[in-house]
Amino acid sequence: MTVWGRDRESGKSGENGELGGNEERVANEERGESEESVESGQVEPQSGQRSETESGQQSEGRLGRLFGRRRPRLGRPQPADVGSGLVTGLFSIPEGMAYAAIAGFNPVAGLYAGVVPAIVGSITARTVLMVTTLTSAIALTSQSVLSDAGLDAKDPGNIATLTLLAGLVMLLMGVLRLGAVMSFVSNAVMTGFSTGIALQIVTGVLKDATGYKPQGKNRLYQLGDWLAHIGDWALGATAVAAATIAVWALTRLVKRLEPVALLVAMVVASVAVAALGTDVELVRDIAHIPASLPGFSAPDLSVVPELLGGSVAVALVALAQAASIGPSVPNPDGSRSSVNGDFAAQGLANLAGGLFQSLPSGGSLSRTGVAVSAGARTRWAGIFSGVLLAVIVLVCAPLAERIPMPVIGGLILVVGGELIWGKRRDILLVLRTSRLSSAAMVLTFLATTQLPLQQAIVLGAVLSLLLYCAQAARRARLVALVRDEDGDWHTAEPPKRLTAGGTTVLYYDGIGFFAELPHIEETLPRTDDAAGAVLVLVMRGVPDVPSSTVVKLLRRYVAELHRHGGRLVIAGAEPGLVHTLKATGLDRDLGPGGIVPAEGTLFAPLDRALAESARGRQGKPGKSGA
């Protein structure tokens, strides 16, 4: 007797294990295994116990459940949180201004993105230490969306509308528990997208860093054109940018200064330019930075139709970046982070920030890394970063206007270079994994250098789904299961044909996906000599609602078996599959005992199916197991 199957490992399905690292968390959330977000120093109630406050405040709606049985609580700030908030706030000055500048926005909008969104995001996020602010990818995607819609990227109304719409999309994705969507954007696609973003960052500041604006629309072409025109680089701007990079590199050699190396480089280079009187472009030449807190910014509702589709792309880019923060930065208090809860938190941060002159924001891995490196202990670190940044802007805005643009250009070259260098291991991993993954990574990278970013991320998502489908179809197979004299089961290759009067057991190792079925049909044993033969097909792993193509395939094979005097028994069918087989009439084709439902004991349905096949050969069909 032959049985076709294999032990199913408890791993994640995907393109050779390359799907993003959020599947387990998403699965836990879908099973309702959300935990309370309790800060340091607070004791989690035991099962079945609730404080009076909790009983009175427990939310009944979807939004309340996103944050666990309790809403995220602030807890008590630690002294280290103040220092971490100060460092993160200071770091936000060069990085926020730089990201806004390379995307063509007013640099002050980049500063304001680190105020209200950071405060609201830190208060509501389920990932305690996540800092919500502007990132390079979000800035470039936002600029691309506004440009594609023919709207002015510096108009406050347009920016407010895009930010609010993106926030609404994020909030809805969180409320509807669509965190699983991010699991279908593969590591290969995200690697190609992130590398392309890094290249856009670099090419976007070549003019600021060297005084020469490269020609062409494709980013790779621009890089080549820039290198081909070294003789056209402005000596002053190039020297300032190079000196800024040198100061940054030297500062990083001092371990205690490493988290603020960008800030030190900005201050030292800016002071040197002012002292030497070097003639280069300054921030004040392109934008005015008011010494004031973010003011109210009313959205322009007339542009909602033009920005609605683009806001989805901005939200997806932001959420895809932020989804990796939870697994990378565990909560210090031991509570579980939540993809859906973080989606909702980022949505709230954008809904608040959009009304106060902020660009679209999302969880920033770089800013979160700075906060953690600087000693963050609770969510107060992110709150302090926003508050202290607001104070710094209020006091030091005139000084920020004197920052030379080549200094910002040099700093952004550093950031872009670090992003590319940081992706080297992921790039090598993808290249060593599979050709399909490598092709998806390269295509996404090329799309990012040529197409608007909102189109590139959609293309990347489609490639991820195609990769998943291709891998699912390729891994599906039939496995023969053979029982030895001791009663132990072993795997083997499926037989080419059924043996007359014999029983063959095959395990269907697939998900019922229509694309995998041609290969499965080719592997099914031939029925030329199937008189009295019984094929037991174990389908325990098939989803509740398989493809209709599965039913058509089974019906064809059952008819073929019947013509040659054989029969098919489906064993281990889950309740949903049993319902589908009955609803489609396949149970009548199989006959009495043709469906044996799954049981808690793994091989019990198989043993019942074998007993049924034995009775069938003796002319004693048992009762239907369906």
N, C-alpha and C positions, 0 to 999 in steps of 0.2 A: 504493500500500500504506500502511496506517495502523497506527501503533504508539502505544499509549496508555501513558504513564508519565512520571515525573519523576525528577530526580536527588535522591537521599535525602541530606539534610544530616546531618552528624555531630553532631547535637544530641541532647538527652535528650528522650524522650517524656514527656508529662504534660499538665497543664492549662495549655496555652499557655506551657510553660516554667516553670511555677510549682511543680513538685514540689521537695521539699527538696533542699539542695545536697549530698546524700550519695551520689547514684547512682553517680558515677564511682568513688568510693572503694569502695563496695560491690561494683561490678562487678570492680574490680581484685582484691579479696579473693576473689571467687568464682572468678576465673581462677587463683588461687593465687599472685598476685604480691605476697605479703607480703614486707616487708623487715625486716631486723634493726633492733631499737631500740637504737642505739648512742649513748652519751652523748658530750658534748663531750670532745675530747681522745683519743678512741678511734678507731683506724683500722679501717675496714670491710675484712674479708678479701676478696681478689679471688675471682672465680668459680672454683669447684673447689678452693679452699683452705680448710682449717678448722684452727683451733688444737686442741691436745690437749684443752684444757678444754672447748671447744665440742663436740668429738666425743664426749666422755664425758658431756656434760650434755644433749645434744639430746633433746628430748621426743618420744616416739612417739605420744602420745595427742592427742586433739582439743584439750584444754586447752593443751597445750604449743604446738601450732601457732598458737594465737590470738596468742601473743606473738612470732611470727616464729621464725626458726631458733634464736634465743637468747631467753631470758627478758629482760625489761627490766632493764637494769643501772643501778645508782645513779650510777656515775661519781664525780667529785670535786666537792664543793660549792664554789661560788664565793662570794666575800665578799658579792656583791650578793644572793645567795640568803638570807643571814641577815637582811639588812634587809627584803627582800621578805616573808620569812616572818613577821617581827615585825609589819609593817604589816598583812598579811593576817590574822594572829591577832588583832590589836587590832580590826580591822574586824569580825571575826566576833562580837565581844561584843555590840554593839548590834544587828547584823543577825540573828544567831542567836537572841538573846533575843526580838527583835521578831517574827520569823517564828513561833516557837513560841507566843508569847503570843496572836497574832491567831487562831491555830488552836485555842486553848483548851488547849494543853499547858503543862506546867511550863516556864518559861523556861530552867531549868537544862538541860533536855533539848536545847534549841537550842544551848546552849554546847557540850555534850558531842558534838553532831553534828559539830563542827569539830575534834574531837581524833582519835579512833581512825579514823573513816572517811577523814579527810583524810590521815592517815599511810599507811594501807593502800592507799587509792586512788592516791596519788602514787607509791608504790613499784611498783604493778602496771600502771598505765595506759599505753596505747600513745601517747596524746596527752600528751607529757611535762609540760606546764605546767598541765594540767587540775587544778583543785582540787575534790575531792569533799566535799560538805557538804550541809546542809539548805538548801532553797530555798522560796520562798513557795508555789509551786505544789504541791510535794511535801507541805509542811506542811498546806495546806488540803485536798488530796486525802486525806491520811492521816486527818485529822479527820473528813472526810465518810464515809470507809469505816468507821471505828470507830462513828460516830454511826448510820449506816445499819444496822450490825450490832447496835445496842443495847448497845455496850460502853463502859466508862469510858475516856475519852481520857487520863486521868492515872494509870491503873493501869500500873505498870511491866511486868507480865507481858503485858498486851495489846500495849503498844508494842513489847516485845522480840519477840513472836510476829509482828506485822505486819512489822517490820523484817527479821527473818530470812526470812520468806516472800517478801518483795519481793526480797531479795538472792538467794534461790534462783532466782526467776523470771529475774532479770537474768543470773545465771550460766548458766542453761540456754539462754537466748536467745543468749548469746555462744558457748557450746559448740556449739550447733546452727547457728551462723552465720546467725542470723535478722536480721542488721542490715538486710537489704533491706526488712524490714517498715516501718522508719522512712521509707523512701523513698516509701511510699504515704500518708503523712500530709502533705497538701499545704501549701504556704505559706499559702494562704488560710485553711485550717482552723486551722493553728497561730497565725496572726495573730489570728483571732477568739478562740481559746482563751486566748492570752496576754493579750489586752486584757481579757477577762472575768476572768482571774485578777487582773490589776492592779486592776480595779474591786472585786473581793472584798477585796483587800488594803486598799484605801482605806476601804471601808465597815466592814471588820472592826475598825478602830481609831478610828472616829468618837467612840465613847463615851470612850475613853481620852484623846483629844485635846480634847474639848469638854465632857465630863461628861454628854452627852445620848445615850441609846441609841435609835437610830432603830427604828421599828416596821415590821413586814412581813417576809415571807420572800424576796421578790424583791429583788435587790441594787439594781436601778434604782429600785424603789419606796422602798427604804430611803434612798437618796441624796436623793430628792425629799422624803421625810418629814423628813430631817435639815435640809435647807435651809429647809423650811417652818416649822421650830421654832427659828429662831435665838434667839428670846427665851428659850428654855429652856436655852441653853448656859450652863455654869458659867464665870463670869468668870475665876477663878483658873486652872483647867485650860486654858481657851482661850488665856489670856495666855502661859502657860508653853509651850504647843505652838507658838504664833506666834513667840515669842522663839527657840525652838529652830530653827525653820525660818529665821529671820532670821540667826542665827549661822552656820548651814550655808551660806546663800547668800553671806555675807560671806567666809567661809573659802575658798570655791571661787574667789574672786577672786585668791587667792594661789596661783599655779600649783604650788609645791612642796607646799602643804598640801592640794591638791585630792584626792589619793587617800585622805586621812584626814579629810575634811571632816565625815563623819558622826560619827566618834569625837570630834573637837574640839567639835562642837555638843553631843554628849551630855555631855562633861565640863564644859564651860562652863555649860550650862543647869542641870545637876545641882548644881554648886557654887553657882550663883546662887540656886537654890531653897532650898538648905540655909542660905545666908547670910542670906537675907531671911525665912526661916521661913514660906514660903508653904505653906498647908495644902492639899496635894494627895495623891493616892494614891501610894504607893511600891511598888517591886517586892516588898519584904518583906511587904507587906500581902496579897499573893496567892501568894507562894511563898518557900520558904527555899532559899538557895543555899549548899550546904555547901562549906567550904574543904578540898576533898579531890579526888583524882583520880576519874575514873569507876570505879564499882565493878561487880562482876558482877551481871548482871540475868538471871534465869532466865525463859525463855518459858513461857507458859501453854498447854500443848499442847491443852487442852480447847476452846480457841476457834479452833483451826485451821480447822474446817469453815466457821465464820462469816466468816473473814478470807481464805480461799483465793482467792475470786474478786476481792475488793477489792485483794489484793496484786498481782494482775496489772495492775489499773488504776494503782496507785501506781508499779509498775515502768515501765509505758508512759509515764506522765507524766515520770518521771525521765529515761528514756532519750531521749524526744523532745526534751527540753531539752538534754541533753548531746550529742546527735548534731550540733548546730550548732557545737560548740566546736572540733572538729578542723579544719574548713575555715577557721574564724576565727582560730585561734591555731596557726600551723604550728610544728612542732618545731624548736627552735634548732639541733639537731645535723644537720638535714637528713633524718632518718629519716622514714618514712611512718607516719602515724597509722592507726588501724584501728577502725572502728565496732564490729566484733565483739570485738576485744581490749578496747576501752573498756567494752563491755557486761559482759564477764567481770570486769574490774577493779572496776566499780561493784558488781557482785554480791558479790565478795570483801569489799569495803569494808563493805557492809551486813551480811554474815554475821559479820564481826568486830565492827562497831559495835553490832549488835543485842544482843550479849552484854555490852556495856558502856554501857548506859543511853542509847544514841543513838536519835534518831528516824530514820526512813528518809532516805536521802541519795542524792544524784546529782551529776553534774557541774554545777557552778554557773558560769554565764557571768559573772555579776557578780563573784563572788569570784576567778575566774580573771583577769578584767580588772584587778582591783585588784593581784593578784600580778604580772601583766605590767607594769602601769604603775609598780609599785614596783621594777622591775628584775630580775625572776626570770630565771634563766639555765638552770637545770636542774631536775629533778624534786625536788631537795632543798628548793626554795622551799616546795613544798606540805608536805613532811615537817616542815620547821621551823615552818610555820604551826600545825600540830597540836601539836607539842611545846611551843612557846612559849605557845600558848593554854592548855594544861594547866598550865603554870607560873603564868601570870597568874591563872587560876581558883584555883589552890592558895594564892596569896598575897593576892589582892585580892577574894576572895568577899564579905567583909563590906561592902566599898565598893559592890559591884555591887547589893547589896540596897537601897541607899539611892538608887538611880536612880528619879526620879519617873516614873510611868506616862505623864503627858502628854508628857514628853520622848520616850519611846519612841513614843507616838502621833504626835508631830510628825515623828519620823524616818521612821516607816513611811509617813506621808502623802507625804513626800519621795520615798521609794523607789517607791511606787505611782504617783505623778505622773510620775517619770522613766520608768517602764516604759511608761506610756501615751504620753508624749511621744516616747519612743524608737521607738514603733510607728507613728508618723504616716506615715512614708514607705512602710512596708509596706502600711498601710491604703490610701493613695492609689494605690499600685501595683496592688493587687488591684482597686480600684474602676475603674481605667483598663484593666484587662486583659480581663475578660469579665463578663457578667451572671451566669453560672453560678458563677464564682469569688466574686463579690460576695455572691451569695445564700448560698453555703456559709459564708463568713466571718461574715455577719450571723447566720445560724441558729446557728452554733457559739457566737458571743458571747452570744446570747440564752439558749441552753441553759446556758451557764456561769453566767449570773446567776440561773437559776431551778432547775436540776436539781443533784443531787449531782455532784461533779466526776468521779467514776468513771464515771457515766453520760454526762456531757458529752463526755469524751474518747472513749468508745466511739462515741457519735453522730458525733463529728468524724471518727473513722476511717472509719465507714460512709459519711459524706458524701464523704470523700476518694476512696474506691473508686468511688462513684457518679459523681463528677466525672471520674475517669479513664476509666470505661466510656463516659460520654457523649462525652468528647473523642475517645476512640479510635473510637467509632462515627461521629462527625461528620467526622473527617479521612479515613476510608477512602474510596477512590475508584478508578475505573479511568481509566487514561491511555493515549491512543493514541500509538504511536511510528511516526513516518514517516521513511523513508530517502530522502534527496534524491539527485540525480544524481551527487554526489561521494562517496556512500556514508556520509554523516554522518546521524546520527539526530536527530530533532526531536520535541518533544511536541506534541500536539494534542488537541482534544476527541474523545471516542469517537463513532463514527458511530451514527446512529439505527438503521440496518439493515445487514446484511451484503450485499455485492455478489456476485452469481452469478459463480462462477469466480475470485473474487478472494481475496487473502490479507490478513487484518487482524491486526495485532499489538496486544494490549492488555497493559498492565502493571498488575498488581493491587497497588496501594499500600495495604496493610492488614495486619492481623495474624491474620486468620481468626477474629476475635471474632464470636460469633453475632449480637450487636446491630447490627453494621455491614452484615449481609448483605441486609436488605430494600432498602437504598439501592443496594448493588452490583447486585442482581438487576434493579432498575429501570433501571440504566445499561447493562446488557448489550444489545448490538444485537439487533434483531428478526431472525428467521430466515425470514420469509415467502418471500424470494427468494434462498435460500442454496444453490441447487443448485451443487455443485462448489466451494462456498466453504470456506475454511479459516480458523478463528480460532485464532491462537497466543496463549495466555494465559501471560504470564511471571509466575511465582509465586515468584521467588527470595527475597522478603522474608517469606514466610509461615513461621511457626514450624514446628518439627519435628512437633508434634502439634496440628493445627488443630481447630477445633470440628467436631463431627460434622455440624453444620448446613452447613458448607462442602461436605462430601462429598455431602450430599443435594441441595444447589443445583447442584453440578457434574453430578450424575447426571441431574437434570431437564433441564438445558440440553443435555447430550450427546444425550439421547433426542430432544429437540426438533430439534436440528441434524440427526440421522440421518433423521428423518421428512421433512425438506426437502432431503436429499441433501448435507448439509454434514458437517464433522467438526471436532473440537476437539483441539488439541495443547497439552499443558502443558509449558512450557519452564522450565529453571532450577530444577527441584525439588531441594530439599535431601534428603540421604539419609533423614532421618526422615520427610519428607513422602512420598517414594517408597515407603517401607515402609508408611505408612498407606494410600496409594492402592491398593497391592497387597492389603493385608489386607482392605480393604473391597470388593475386586472391581472398583474403578473402572477399573483398567488393562485389564480385559477389555472394559468398555464403550467405552473410548477406542480400542481396537484396537492393532495393531502400530505401533510408532513414536509412540504417543500420549503417552508420557512421555519427556521429554528431561532427564536429570539435570543438576544444576548442575556447572560446571567452574571451575577457577581463573581462566580468562580470562572477563571479565565477559559479553561478547556471544557467546561460542562456542556455548552452548546455543541461543541465538536463531537463529544462523546455521544450526545443524544442524536446528532445527525448520522453518525456511523451506525448507531443501533437502528435508526430508522431505515438506513440503506440496506442493512442486513435483513430486516423484516420485509422490506420491499422485494428483495430477491427471492424470499421464501413465499411470496404471494400474500403476505400479511401486513399491508400498509397500516401504519399507526395513525393516531389522530393528528390533525394538523397542529404544528407547533406555532402557527401564527396566531 
